[in-house]
Amino acid sequence: MWERTYEGDKRRSEADRKKCLHHIAASKEWIIEGVHYTWVNESFNRANLIMFQWNADFEKHSKPEILHILRTSYNDKLIIVKREKR
């Protein structure tokens, strides 16, 4: 999670990142997108719905690990978005 500044983007410390994520996940409505699956368990726990869509890079590298995490702990909330073949 990055802090956006006029001087450029700065990576947040782990403590700041955790505090920011907690604040977002405690809100009534929110959407989190990105590839930060290794540290966003709190948001997964609080989510009503998890949508997962992948691209070619995920297919090769991260997909098996991400799907394992989601199917093992959050399968009741999981929707996998697939593009319809034409």
C-alpha positions as CSV (number, residue, x, y, z in Angstrom):
1,M,0.0,0.0,0.0
2,W,1.5,3.3,-1.2
3,E,1.2,6.8,0.2
4,R,0.6,9.2,-2.6
5,T,2.5,12.5,-2.2
6,Y,3.5,15.4,-4.5
7,E,7.1,14.2,-4.4
8,G,6.1,10.7,-5.5
9,D,4.8,7.5,-4.1
10,K,6.3,6.1,-0.9
11,R,5.9,2.6,0.4
12,R,4.1,2.7,3.8
13,S,5.7,0.9,6.8
14,E,4.1,-2.4,7.8
15,A,2.5,-0.7,10.9
16,D,1.0,2.2,8.8
17,R,-0.2,-0.3,6.2
18,K,-1.9,-2.4,8.8
19,K,-3.5,0.7,10.4
20,C,-4.7,1.9,7.0
21,L,-6.2,-1.4,6.0
22,H,-7.9,-1.7,9.4
23,H,-9.5,1.7,8.9
24,I,-10.7,0.8,5.4
25,A,-12.0,-2.6,6.4
26,A,-13.9,-1.2,9.4
27,S,-15.9,1.1,7.0
28,K,-19.4,0.2,6.0
29,E,-18.7,0.0,2.3
30,W,-15.3,-0.5,0.6
31,I,-13.6,-2.1,-2.3
32,I,-9.9,-3.2,-2.3
33,E,-8.2,-4.2,-5.5
34,G,-4.7,-5.3,-6.3
35,V,-2.4,-8.2,-5.8
36,H,-1.7,-7.7,-2.1
37,Y,-3.1,-11.1,-1.1
38,T,-0.4,-12.0,1.4
39,W,-1.3,-9.3,4.0
40,V,-5.0,-8.5,3.5
41,N,-6.6,-11.3,5.6
42,E,-8.5,-8.8,7.7
43,S,-10.3,-7.4,4.6
44,F,-11.0,-11.0,3.4
45,N,-12.5,-11.8,6.9
46,R,-14.7,-8.7,6.8
47,A,-15.8,-9.0,3.2
48,N,-19.3,-9.9,2.1
49,L,-18.0,-10.9,-1.3
50,I,-14.6,-11.6,-2.8
51,M,-14.2,-11.4,-6.6
52,F,-11.1,-12.8,-8.2
53,Q,-10.1,-12.1,-11.8
54,W,-6.7,-13.0,-13.2
55,N,-4.5,-12.3,-16.1
56,A,-1.7,-14.2,-17.9
57,D,0.9,-13.2,-15.3
58,F,-1.2,-14.5,-12.4
59,E,-1.9,-17.7,-14.4
60,K,1.8,-18.5,-14.3
61,H,2.9,-17.2,-11.0
62,S,0.4,-16.4,-8.3
63,K,-2.9,-18.1,-9.2
64,P,-2.3,-21.4,-7.4
65,E,-1.3,-19.8,-4.2
66,I,-4.1,-17.2,-4.3
67,L,-6.8,-19.7,-5.1
68,H,-5.6,-22.0,-2.3
69,I,-5.9,-19.2,0.2
70,L,-9.3,-18.1,-1.1
71,R,-10.8,-21.6,-1.4
72,T,-9.5,-22.8,1.9
73,S,-10.6,-19.9,4.0
74,Y,-13.2,-17.9,2.0
75,N,-14.9,-20.2,-0.4
76,D,-18.4,-19.2,0.8
77,K,-17.6,-15.6,-0.3
78,L,-15.7,-16.3,-3.5
79,I,-16.8,-15.5,-7.0
80,I,-14.3,-16.2,-9.8
81,V,-14.8,-13.9,-12.8
82,K,-14.0,-15.4,-16.1
83,R,-14.1,-13.7,-19.5
84,E,-16.6,-15.3,-21.9
85,K,-14.9,-16.8,-24.9
86,R,-16.1,-15.4,-28.2
